[in-house]
């Protein structure tokens, strides 16, 4: 079961868009899904709904911006939103491009529905999902991850971090889950110890 979350699906192909919506409404009723058919419409939607948790965008969109450019712009304007690229293309470099752009995932359109739901659940839990992710080098921590790990070392609560960074406690938990995964840590103390050992944070 996918957690409650707010999604924006950016897809101009009506058959695929309607099929994806039907899958999510049937299998993940806790999700609140909105749709946009272009990058321009998506940005207007996000201005009206800045509490969106996840943006799923097709690579090929009508208008000036394609999916990668749209998600890059979303990252600049709303850095705490999770972003995932979707594509029906079999170009092998796309997952690496998506990862290099700081996205949370890349989902091929041809995946089985059960894998789609699995991938979305991973992303909503703060865990990036890419096909053949092990073959691609994992980038270093983001500035937000470094900042949250630093506050963790200082003993700040999730609520205090959410207030300081202007994000929700849910988003703090997403970042913490990703930090724990990348450091193979089971709790805050382990995350701080391993983050310090890797040079992610420096304790005074």
Protein Blocks (a to p, Z undefined) as FASTA:
>chain_A
ZZddddddddfbfklmmmmmmmmmmmmmmbccdddfbfklmmmmmmmmmmbfbdcddfbd
gdjbdfklmmmmmmmmmmmbccddddfbfcfklmmmmmmnopabdcdfkbcfklmmmmmm
mmmnopacdehklmpccddddfklmmmmmmmmnopafklmmmmnopafklmmmmmmmmmm
mnopabfklmmmmmmmnopaccZZ
